Amino acid sequence: MKKKSKVSNTMDKLLADSIKTTSRIGVKKLILLSFDALSAEDWSILKQHPNFNKLISHGKYSQSVRSVYPSLTYPAHATVVTGKSPRKHGIVSNTKLQPTRHTPDWFWQHKDIHGKTLFTEAKKQELSVGAILWPVSGNASIDYNMPEIFPNRFWHNQISVSLLSGRKRYQILMNKRHGKLRKGLKQPQLDNYAHACALDTLTSFTPNLLMVHYTDLDSQKHNHGIGSLEAKEAIKRLDQRLGDYFKVLHQMGREDEYRLIVFGDHGSKDVHTAIRPNVILQKEGFLSVEENGKLHHCDFIFKTCDGSAYLYHNNLHRVSRELIASELEVIETALKRHNEDIKGIRQIRSGAEAGYDGADAHALLMLEAEEGYYFLEDYLGEVSEAVPESQIGTAHWLKATHGYHPDSEHYKSVFFAYGTDIEKGDLGAIELLDIGPTASKLLGFSLGDTDGKILW
């Protein structure tokens, strides 16, 4: 291995010293690890790996964690840092409602979250915070911030959007030290990079709160299925990463100082068929499409969340729900008629019903997909289409996905809490809503009025 020059080492040290924020002494510290798509269905595999077994044997755990509605990554992670449902914190999907855009923007920016968050409240307590690839953390007041964001305009590139949304000097330092591990957004290389940055941040800056989001397992399940060899290998890599945290904390002599929370944000389901509800709207005359496939006009639009789909009116702020009641009836009738053939829509719920379960109450309807089906946002094509094996991993074609109602069968996720002062044992059934209030309690402050409860 090529040795770094003295000048390079000196520059690294100067850059690190220039961004260092001192951890508050005497306050317990917390590492919050999100293993995206780790679910209760993986439990038998987790028990085969030594570091997950350590969490089960020596900490608190739950193999029955209820996610949020819709059970997507960004709503789930916003719930973890707020203790509130998507309806209240405002991150009601992964992406924004932007019908005219070919690829809508994601909810990358912290400003989109309504109310208090774990990291903003930690900063008020003068605690240092690190966040690596954490969803909805762009431009947040975080000391060591490498937000999850990617370029979504032709004039953007990955370096510019990351630097503009996170801590510049910190990201430059991490990229200088570990950038060779990354290959764009490919997995497991992206997690390799995030993991190296996380361990470096832990040892170099010892933040009071460190939050890290790993997406390797989610990617493997999307592309290969929930019981695939690739998914099992990803779980093995997660166990190794978990072991690295134990090892580093031991080497630092800080095992008694840090608590560890590990969780999965949602379950996943294998799928075989995609449904395009916007094609039904197009056939009924509620939206029109140009010859190039771009949306020309719409009165109503479906915003899909994979396992579920919102229906919105394009100008609901100008039109009362009473005036569009008859049009809604036409849409529901059309959906039911098409469903007689496709059999892929399990339930049509009102926006109020969806809001009661924590989803966006501003929606007019919420569709719920049957087992094996999911929704696409396309305006053209067949209403229903089998997933082409050769196209999986491209253009939203998936082998497995999520976004379903959190009470769907075989769909719970997992939770672990570990530390010298944390008792052992099974917590039983809990909710993702409970993680934020519990994490804030462990750090010595409160998130205020939340939908979740503290797991004492």
Kinemage of the C-alpha trace (Angstrom):
@kinemage 1
@onewidth
@group {chain A} dominant
@subgroup {mainchain}
@vectorlist {calphas} color= white
{ca met a 1} P 0.000 0.000 0.000
{ca lys a 2} L 1.287 3.414 -0.967
{ca lys a 3} L 2.156 5.548 2.057
{ca lys a 4} L 0.660 9.018 2.399
{ca ser a 5} L 3.113 11.896 2.256
{ca lys a 6} L 3.838 14.027 5.318
{ca val a 7} L 2.221 16.987 3.546
{ca ser a 8} L -0.955 14.973 2.861
{ca asn a 9} L -1.124 13.788 6.475
{ca thr a 10} L -0.638 17.341 7.714
{ca met a 11} L -3.398 18.677 5.447
{ca asp a 12} L -5.740 15.925 6.668
{ca lys a 13} L -5.047 16.883 10.266
{ca leu a 14} L -5.485 20.611 9.641
{ca leu a 15} L -8.783 20.024 7.860
{ca ala a 16} L -10.023 17.688 10.596
{ca asp a 17} L -9.021 20.128 13.344
{ca ser a 18} L -10.771 23.004 11.544
{ca ile a 19} L -14.154 21.253 11.588
{ca lys a 20} L -13.957 19.542 14.947
{ca thr a 21} L -16.772 20.169 17.407
{ca thr a 22} L -16.148 19.019 20.961
{ca ser a 23} L -18.494 16.394 22.368
{ca arg a 24} L -20.286 17.451 25.496
{ca ile a 25} L -18.575 15.747 28.426
{ca gly a 26} L -20.593 13.722 30.920
{ca val a 27} L -23.506 13.090 28.553
{ca lys a 28} L -24.222 9.556 27.395
{ca lys a 29} L -23.673 9.121 23.682
{ca leu a 30} L -25.818 7.325 21.121
{ca ile a 31} L -25.158 5.571 17.805
{ca leu a 32} L -28.361 5.240 15.753
{ca leu a 33} L -28.009 2.759 12.876
{ca ser a 34} L -30.670 2.329 10.208
{ca phe a 35} L -30.377 -0.972 8.336
{ca asp a 36} L -32.836 -0.210 5.560
{ca ala a 37} L -35.340 -3.044 4.880
{ca leu a 38} L -34.109 -5.265 7.733
{ca ser a 39} L -37.286 -7.077 8.758
{ca ala a 40} L -38.742 -9.645 11.111
{ca glu a 41} L -38.724 -12.087 8.178
{ca asp a 42} L -34.914 -11.998 8.441
{ca trp a 43} L -34.899 -12.985 12.122
{ca ser a 44} L -33.808 -16.605 11.676
{ca ile a 45} L -30.883 -15.388 9.542
{ca leu a 46} L -29.918 -12.684 12.057
{ca lys a 47} L -29.611 -15.280 14.822
{ca gln a 48} L -26.974 -17.106 12.767
{ca his a 49} L -24.616 -14.120 12.844
{ca pro a 50} L -22.478 -13.333 15.922
{ca asn a 51} L -22.988 -9.591 16.230
{ca phe a 52} L -26.756 -9.624 15.748
{ca asn a 53} L -26.780 -12.488 18.253
{ca lys a 54} L -24.901 -10.237 20.679
{ca leu a 55} L -27.660 -7.635 20.383
{ca ile a 56} L -30.326 -10.283 20.974
{ca ser a 57} L -28.513 -11.944 23.902
{ca his a 58} L -27.291 -8.822 25.701
{ca gly a 59} L -29.758 -6.059 24.854
{ca lys a 60} L -33.387 -5.163 24.340
{ca tyr a 61} L -34.998 -6.172 21.076
{ca ser a 62} L -38.259 -6.436 19.180
{ca gln a 63} L -39.024 -8.570 16.155
{ca ser a 64} L -42.427 -6.906 15.758
{ca val a 65} L -41.923 -3.236 14.877
{ca arg a 66} L -44.838 -1.556 13.118
{ca ser a 67} L -43.654 0.848 10.414
{ca val a 68} L -45.473 3.974 9.169
{ca tyr a 69} L -48.007 4.534 6.396
{ca pro a 70} L -46.917 4.547 3.635
{ca ser a 71} L -44.017 2.321 4.673
{ca leu a 72} L -41.325 4.063 2.634
{ca thr a 73} L -37.780 5.045 3.612
{ca tyr a 74} L -38.157 8.819 3.813
{ca pro a 75} L -41.449 8.938 5.765
{ca ala a 76} L -40.032 6.255 8.086
{ca his a 77} L -36.773 8.102 8.802
{ca ala a 78} L -38.564 11.402 9.349
{ca thr a 79} L -40.746 9.539 11.853
{ca val a 80} L -37.678 8.172 13.651
{ca val a 81} L -36.260 11.671 14.236
{ca thr a 82} L -39.603 13.298 15.135
{ca gly a 83} L -41.641 10.590 16.851
{ca lys a 84} L -44.579 11.659 14.678
{ca ser a 85} L -46.578 10.166 11.826
{ca pro a 86} L -46.024 11.246 8.202
{ca arg a 87} L -49.288 13.190 8.277
{ca lys a 88} L -47.845 15.396 11.032
{ca his a 89} L -44.175 15.708 10.057
{ca gly a 90} L -45.014 16.300 6.381
{ca ile a 91} L -42.814 13.686 4.674
{ca val a 92} L -45.707 11.696 3.238
{ca ser a 93} L -43.766 9.909 0.486
{ca asn a 94} L -40.192 9.489 -0.742
{ca thr a 95} L -40.704 11.994 -3.549
{ca lys a 96} L -42.622 15.224 -4.003
{ca leu a 97} L -45.801 15.663 -6.031
{ca gln a 98} L -44.338 17.102 -9.246
{ca pro a 99} L -46.466 15.632 -12.071
{ca thr a 100} L -44.733 17.491 -14.900
{ca arg a 101} L -41.244 16.296 -13.958
{ca his a 102} L -39.898 13.087 -15.471
{ca thr a 103} L -38.214 12.294 -12.142
{ca pro a 104} L -39.615 14.194 -9.147
{ca asp a 105} L -37.362 15.546 -6.424
{ca trp a 106} L -37.070 13.559 -3.227
{ca phe a 107} L -37.694 15.038 0.205
{ca trp a 108} L -33.980 15.645 0.681
{ca gln a 109} L -34.061 18.855 2.708
{ca his a 110} L -34.526 19.127 6.455
{ca lys a 111} L -36.722 22.226 5.979
{ca asp a 112} L -39.479 19.937 4.648
{ca ile a 113} L -39.933 18.348 8.090
{ca his a 114} L -42.544 20.010 10.289
{ca gly a 115} L -41.624 20.396 13.949
{ca lys a 116} L -38.774 19.257 16.184
{ca thr a 117} L -36.220 16.661 15.152
{ca leu a 118} L -33.767 14.572 17.119
{ca phe a 119} L -30.761 16.411 15.695
{ca thr a 120} L -32.108 19.964 16.041
{ca glu a 121} L -33.050 19.330 19.665
{ca ala a 122} L -29.669 17.716 20.318
{ca lys a 123} L -27.970 20.875 19.039
{ca lys a 124} L -30.100 22.979 21.400
{ca gln a 125} L -28.630 20.873 24.211
{ca glu a 126} L -25.132 21.683 22.868
{ca leu a 127} L -24.595 18.084 21.800
{ca ser a 128} L -22.472 17.318 18.741
{ca val a 129} L -24.185 15.424 15.930
{ca gly a 130} L -23.033 13.376 12.936
{ca ala a 131} L -25.304 12.109 10.144
{ca ile a 132} L -24.189 9.976 7.215
{ca leu a 133} L -26.561 9.373 4.283
{ca trp a 134} L -29.496 10.057 6.603
{ca pro a 135} L -32.710 10.831 4.674
{ca val a 136} L -34.250 14.323 4.904
{ca ser a 137} L -31.165 15.861 6.510
{ca gly a 138} L -30.085 18.264 3.773
{ca asn a 139} L -28.893 21.627 5.151
{ca ala a 140} L -29.757 20.597 8.699
{ca ser a 141} L -27.828 22.028 11.638
{ca ile a 142} L -25.604 18.952 11.961
{ca asp a 143} L -21.890 19.209 12.763
{ca tyr a 144} L -20.756 16.351 10.514
{ca asn a 145} L -23.392 16.086 7.818
{ca met a 146} L -23.197 13.956 4.679
{ca pro a 147} L -26.856 13.958 3.581
{ca glu a 148} L -28.508 11.423 1.325
{ca ile a 149} L -29.057 13.281 -1.950
{ca phe a 150} L -28.377 12.728 -5.627
{ca pro a 151} L -28.414 14.949 -8.750
{ca asn a 152} L -31.839 15.347 -10.335
{ca arg a 153} L -31.170 18.053 -12.943
{ca phe a 154} L -29.032 17.684 -16.063
{ca trp a 155} L -26.738 20.482 -14.875
{ca his a 156} L -26.165 18.884 -11.440
{ca asn a 157} L -23.493 16.399 -10.389
{ca gln a 158} L -23.096 14.324 -7.242
{ca ile a 159} L -20.251 16.353 -5.754
{ca ser a 160} L -22.028 19.700 -6.082
{ca val a 161} L -25.393 18.615 -4.661
{ca ser a 162} L -23.731 16.872 -1.712
{ca leu a 163} L -21.495 19.803 -0.857
{ca leu a 164} L -24.353 22.301 -1.125
{ca ser a 165} L -26.596 20.290 1.209
{ca gly a 166} L -24.114 19.132 3.853
{ca arg a 167} L -20.987 20.235 5.696
{ca lys a 168} L -18.469 21.088 2.998
{ca arg a 169} L -15.157 20.667 4.821
{ca tyr a 170} L -16.303 17.506 6.547
{ca gln a 171} L -17.432 15.923 3.263
{ca ile a 172} L -14.215 16.969 1.519
{ca leu a 173} L -12.194 15.338 4.291
{ca met a 174} L -14.216 12.100 4.185
{ca asn a 175} L -14.051 11.927 0.397
{ca lys a 176} L -10.291 12.526 0.491
{ca arg a 177} L -9.816 9.687 2.955
{ca his a 178} L -12.379 7.139 1.709
{ca gly a 179} L -13.694 8.245 -1.689
{ca lys a 180} L -12.001 5.351 -3.527
{ca leu a 181} L -14.409 2.928 -1.849
{ca arg a 182} L -17.395 4.426 -3.647
{ca lys a 183} L -18.645 3.584 -7.173
{ca gly a 184} L -21.466 6.053 -7.661
{ca leu a 185} L -24.643 4.706 -6.047
{ca lys a 186} L -23.727 1.032 -6.552
{ca gln a 187} L -24.025 -1.337 -3.626
{ca pro a 188} L -22.320 -2.591 -1.533
{ca gln a 189} L -19.679 0.006 -2.449
{ca leu a 190} L -21.839 2.923 -1.284
{ca asp a 191} L -22.319 1.301 2.120
{ca asn a 192} L -18.581 0.539 2.231
{ca tyr a 193} L -17.959 4.267 1.860
{ca ala a 194} L -20.638 5.300 4.348
{ca his a 195} L -19.338 2.774 6.866
{ca ala a 196} L -15.737 3.952 6.574
{ca cys a 197} L -16.897 7.540 7.040
{ca ala a 198} L -18.995 6.557 10.053
{ca leu a 199} L -16.124 4.797 11.840
{ca asp a 200} L -13.784 7.671 10.972
{ca thr a 201} L -16.292 10.204 12.338
{ca leu a 202} L -16.728 8.132 15.479
{ca thr a 203} L -13.018 7.895 16.194
{ca ser a 204} L -11.986 11.376 15.013
{ca phe a 205} L -14.822 13.462 16.458
{ca thr a 206} L -16.732 11.239 18.978
{ca pro a 207} L -20.102 12.975 18.413
{ca asn a 208} L -22.770 12.723 21.096
{ca leu a 209} L -25.195 11.469 18.450
{ca leu a 210} L -24.130 9.566 15.321
{ca met a 211} L -26.823 8.559 12.804
{ca val a 212} L -25.975 6.311 9.841
{ca his a 213} L -28.229 4.969 7.080
{ca tyr a 214} L -27.215 1.726 5.302
{ca thr a 215} L -29.100 0.824 2.089
{ca asp a 216} L -27.256 -2.257 0.807
{ca leu a 217} L -29.917 -4.733 1.998
{ca asp a 218} L -32.783 -2.660 0.599
{ca ser a 219} L -31.081 -2.539 -2.798
{ca gln a 220} L -30.470 -6.294 -2.858
{ca lys a 221} L -34.082 -7.051 -1.938
{ca his a 222} L -35.388 -4.656 -4.604
{ca asn a 223} L -33.225 -6.245 -7.282
{ca his a 224} L -33.165 -9.906 -6.235
{ca gly a 225} L -36.039 -10.607 -3.820
{ca ile a 226} L -36.446 -10.911 -0.077
{ca gly a 227} L -35.146 -14.482 0.280
{ca ser a 228} L -32.389 -14.200 -2.306
{ca leu a 229} L -28.769 -15.181 -1.816
{ca glu a 230} L -27.852 -11.540 -2.487
{ca ala a 231} L -30.096 -10.377 0.390
{ca lys a 232} L -28.567 -12.962 2.724
{ca glu a 233} L -25.077 -11.823 1.776
{ca ala a 234} L -26.100 -8.217 2.494
{ca ile a 235} L -27.264 -9.253 5.984
{ca lys a 236} L -23.883 -10.919 6.517
{ca arg a 237} L -22.200 -7.637 5.560
{ca leu a 238} L -24.439 -5.752 8.013
{ca asp a 239} L -23.386 -8.126 10.782
{ca gln a 240} L -19.732 -7.452 9.959
{ca arg a 241} L -20.359 -3.694 10.012
{ca leu a 242} L -22.067 -4.064 13.368
{ca gly a 243} L -19.033 -5.938 14.647
{ca asp a 244} L -16.809 -3.068 13.503
{ca tyr a 245} L -18.694 -0.703 15.839
{ca phe a 246} L -18.163 -3.054 18.793
{ca lys a 247} L -14.485 -3.367 17.893
{ca val a 248} L -13.887 0.371 17.452
{ca leu a 249} L -15.682 1.305 20.678
{ca his a 250} L -13.553 -1.267 22.522
{ca gln a 251} L -10.365 0.128 20.974
{ca met a 252} L -11.432 3.657 21.933
{ca gly a 253} L -12.207 2.562 25.494
{ca arg a 254} L -15.714 4.024 25.160
{ca glu a 255} L -17.886 0.889 25.428
{ca asp a 256} L -19.514 2.201 28.616
{ca glu a 257} L -20.078 5.657 27.135
{ca tyr a 258} L -22.056 4.818 23.998
{ca arg a 259} L -25.472 3.219 23.631
{ca leu a 260} L -26.422 1.597 20.341
{ca ile a 261} L -29.828 1.534 18.625
{ca val a 262} L -30.257 -0.545 15.461
{ca phe a 263} L -33.514 -0.726 13.520
{ca gly a 264} L -35.121 -1.668 10.230
{ca asp a 265} L -37.461 0.943 8.761
{ca his a 266} L -39.925 -1.323 6.930
{ca gly a 267} L -40.554 -4.827 5.663
{ca ser a 268} L -40.528 -5.902 2.012
{ca lys a 269} L -42.664 -8.087 -0.240
{ca asp a 270} L -41.793 -9.946 -3.423
{ca val a 271} L -43.736 -8.682 -6.452
{ca his a 272} L -44.556 -10.009 -9.910
{ca thr a 273} L -46.891 -7.432 -11.470
{ca ala a 274} L -47.012 -3.621 -11.741
{ca ile a 275} L -50.196 -1.524 -12.013
{ca arg a 276} L -50.407 1.928 -13.615
{ca pro a 277} L -53.412 3.711 -12.063
{ca asn a 278} L -52.642 6.921 -13.991
{ca val a 279} L -53.346 5.027 -17.217
{ca ile a 280} L -56.863 4.484 -15.886
{ca leu a 281} L -57.170 8.238 -15.316
{ca gln a 282} L -55.891 8.834 -18.846
{ca lys a 283} L -58.467 6.423 -20.304
{ca glu a 284} L -61.234 8.181 -18.366
{ca gly a 285} L -60.143 11.629 -19.601
{ca phe a 286} L -58.875 13.010 -16.293
{ca leu a 287} L -55.363 13.544 -17.665
{ca ser a 288} L -53.831 13.897 -21.122
{ca val a 289} L -50.375 13.013 -22.389
{ca glu a 290} L -48.291 14.492 -25.213
{ca glu a 291} L -46.881 12.336 -28.006
{ca asn a 292} L -43.456 12.334 -26.331
{ca gly a 293} L -44.976 10.795 -23.209
{ca lys a 294} L -44.912 13.954 -21.076
{ca leu a 295} L -47.940 14.966 -19.060
{ca his a 296} L -49.946 17.685 -20.843
{ca his a 297} L -52.781 18.294 -18.411
{ca cys a 298} L -54.333 16.636 -15.396
{ca asp a 299} L -57.280 17.247 -13.112
{ca phe a 300} L -56.444 14.223 -10.964
{ca ile a 301} L -53.149 12.411 -10.512
{ca phe a 302} L -51.985 9.287 -8.706
{ca lys a 303} L -48.817 9.685 -6.632
{ca thr a 304} L -47.530 6.159 -6.216
{ca cys a 305} L -45.721 4.765 -3.172
{ca asp a 306} L -44.995 1.287 -4.577
{ca gly a 307} L -47.317 -0.766 -2.368
{ca ser a 308} L -49.858 2.049 -2.136
{ca ala a 309} L -50.865 5.119 -4.135
{ca tyr a 310} L -52.342 8.535 -3.258
{ca leu a 311} L -54.935 10.222 -5.482
{ca tyr a 312} L -54.703 14.030 -5.560
{ca his a 313} L -56.635 16.757 -7.354
{ca asn a 314} L -54.338 19.111 -9.233
{ca asn a 315} L -56.085 22.229 -7.881
{ca leu a 316} L -57.743 21.066 -4.699
{ca his a 317} L -57.013 24.412 -3.011
{ca arg a 318} L -59.310 26.028 -5.605
{ca val a 319} L -62.003 23.348 -5.759
{ca ser a 320} L -63.990 21.990 -2.833
{ca arg a 321} L -64.181 18.267 -2.242
{ca glu a 322} L -67.974 18.488 -2.583
{ca leu a 323} L -67.659 19.771 -6.163
{ca ile a 324} L -65.444 16.869 -7.207
{ca ala a 325} L -67.453 14.157 -5.428
{ca ser a 326} L -69.143 13.029 -8.639
{ca glu a 327} L -65.781 12.809 -10.449
{ca leu a 328} L -64.374 10.760 -7.611
{ca glu a 329} L -67.273 8.373 -7.977
{ca val a 330} L -66.424 7.950 -11.667
{ca ile a 331} L -62.773 7.252 -10.789
{ca glu a 332} L -63.676 4.693 -8.123
{ca thr a 333} L -66.043 2.934 -10.527
{ca ala a 334} L -63.309 2.816 -13.191
{ca leu a 335} L -60.780 1.449 -10.706
{ca lys a 336} L -63.161 -1.302 -9.629
{ca arg a 337} L -63.998 -2.161 -13.227
{ca his a 338} L -60.341 -2.523 -14.179
{ca asn a 339} L -59.653 -4.444 -10.986
{ca glu a 340} L -62.087 -7.141 -12.080
{ca asp a 341} L -59.454 -8.022 -14.680
{ca ile a 342} L -56.148 -7.188 -12.981
{ca lys a 343} L -57.081 -8.257 -9.422
{ca gly a 344} L -54.191 -6.180 -8.103
{ca ile a 345} L -55.968 -3.520 -6.009
{ca arg a 346} L -56.731 -4.871 -2.559
{ca gln a 347} L -58.507 -1.819 -1.171
{ca ile a 348} L -59.632 1.694 -2.072
{ca arg a 349} L -59.608 3.922 1.005
{ca ser a 350} L -60.676 7.511 1.514
{ca gly a 351} L -58.070 10.183 2.234
{ca ala a 352} L -59.548 10.573 5.707
{ca glu a 353} L -59.056 6.861 6.410
{ca ala a 354} L -55.464 7.053 5.168
{ca gly a 355} L -54.875 10.117 7.337
{ca tyr a 356} L -56.214 8.290 10.374
{ca asp a 357} L -53.453 5.714 9.829
{ca gly a 358} L -50.831 8.452 9.583
{ca ala a 359} L -50.655 9.020 5.808
{ca asp a 360} L -51.429 12.278 3.973
{ca ala a 361} L -55.017 13.256 4.807
{ca his a 362} L -54.963 15.779 1.923
{ca ala a 363} L -55.213 12.901 -0.535
{ca leu a 364} L -58.651 12.103 -1.930
{ca leu a 365} L -58.126 8.346 -2.086
{ca met a 366} L -55.483 5.802 -1.156
{ca leu a 367} L -55.046 2.570 -3.106
{ca glu a 368} L -53.581 -0.493 -1.436
{ca ala a 369} L -51.969 -3.185 -3.620
{ca glu a 370} L -52.596 -6.898 -3.329
{ca glu a 371} L -49.782 -9.261 -2.398
{ca gly a 372} L -47.405 -9.536 -5.350
{ca tyr a 373} L -48.484 -6.243 -6.940
{ca tyr a 374} L -47.189 -2.666 -6.776
{ca phe a 375} L -47.978 0.676 -8.429
{ca leu a 376} L -46.097 2.652 -11.081
{ca glu a 377} L -46.599 6.342 -11.841
{ca asp a 378} L -46.471 5.985 -15.656
{ca tyr a 379} L -49.137 7.746 -17.744
{ca leu a 380} L -48.859 5.403 -20.756
{ca gly a 381} L -48.709 1.645 -21.231
{ca glu a 382} L -50.891 -1.217 -20.090
{ca val a 383} L -52.862 -0.824 -16.868
{ca ser a 384} L -51.265 -4.033 -15.613
{ca glu a 385} L -47.949 -5.567 -16.679
{ca ala a 386} L -45.878 -8.476 -15.435
{ca val a 387} L -42.436 -7.457 -14.206
{ca pro a 388} L -39.967 -8.301 -17.012
{ca glu a 389} L -37.095 -10.289 -15.510
{ca ser a 390} L -34.612 -8.763 -17.947
{ca gln a 391} L -35.513 -5.216 -16.833
{ca ile a 392} L -35.357 -5.650 -13.050
{ca gly a 393} L -33.283 -2.880 -11.509
{ca thr a 394} L -34.126 -0.376 -14.261
{ca ala a 395} L -37.018 2.069 -14.775
{ca his a 396} L -38.743 1.128 -11.491
{ca trp a 397} L -38.955 -2.586 -12.326
{ca leu a 398} L -38.480 -4.446 -9.042
{ca lys a 399} L -38.267 -7.954 -7.648
{ca ala a 400} L -39.439 -6.839 -4.184
{ca thr a 401} L -40.652 -3.590 -2.700
{ca his a 402} L -42.490 -1.877 0.164
{ca gly a 403} L -44.863 1.056 0.756
{ca tyr a 404} L -47.739 -1.165 1.874
{ca his a 405} L -49.977 -0.670 4.897
{ca pro a 406} L -47.892 -1.319 8.047
{ca asp a 407} L -50.426 -3.900 9.271
{ca ser a 408} L -49.919 -6.131 6.221
{ca glu a 409} L -49.074 -9.751 7.031
{ca his a 410} L -45.402 -10.736 7.460
{ca tyr a 411} L -44.357 -7.111 7.228
{ca lys a 412} L -42.892 -6.065 10.568
{ca ser a 413} L -39.346 -4.772 11.053
{ca val a 414} L -36.884 -5.111 13.946
{ca phe a 415} L -35.343 -3.029 16.736
{ca phe a 416} L -32.329 -3.463 19.022
{ca ala a 417} L -30.994 -1.370 21.920
{ca tyr a 418} L -27.632 -2.178 23.458
{ca gly a 419} L -25.483 -0.616 26.168
{ca thr a 420} L -24.075 -1.208 29.626
{ca asp a 421} L -27.147 0.287 31.328
{ca ile a 422} L -29.774 -1.224 29.004
{ca glu a 423} L -31.576 -4.310 30.263
{ca lys a 424} L -31.850 -7.563 28.344
{ca gly a 425} L -35.019 -9.032 26.914
{ca asp a 426} L -37.870 -8.944 24.407
{ca leu a 427} L -39.822 -5.675 24.183
{ca gly a 428} L -42.680 -7.330 22.319
{ca ala a 429} L -44.598 -5.323 19.733
{ca ile a 430} L -43.513 -1.684 19.370
{ca glu a 431} L -43.835 1.056 16.746
{ca leu a 432} L -41.288 2.940 14.663
{ca leu a 433} L -42.844 6.030 16.265
{ca asp a 434} L -41.276 4.988 19.590
{ca ile a 435} L -37.647 5.213 18.466
{ca gly a 436} L -37.367 9.027 18.440
{ca pro a 437} L -38.773 9.610 21.936
{ca thr a 438} L -36.608 6.765 23.273
{ca ala a 439} L -33.441 8.062 21.592
{ca ser a 440} L -34.008 11.580 22.921
{ca lys a 441} L -34.565 10.203 26.436
{ca leu a 442} L -31.282 8.286 26.241
{ca leu a 443} L -29.552 11.557 25.305
{ca gly a 444} L -31.165 13.443 28.183
{ca phe a 445} L -33.789 15.618 26.469
{ca ser a 446} L -37.351 15.420 25.136
{ca leu a 447} L -38.860 15.693 21.669
{ca gly a 448} L -41.984 17.153 23.260
{ca asp a 449} L -45.446 16.064 22.121
{ca thr a 450} L -45.005 12.963 19.957
{ca asp a 451} L -47.191 10.163 18.602
{ca gly a 452} L -44.715 7.600 19.891
{ca lys a 453} L -43.844 6.662 23.449
{ca ile a 454} L -40.610 6.218 25.384
{ca leu a 455} L -39.558 2.571 25.686
{ca trp a 456} L -38.560 2.752 29.323
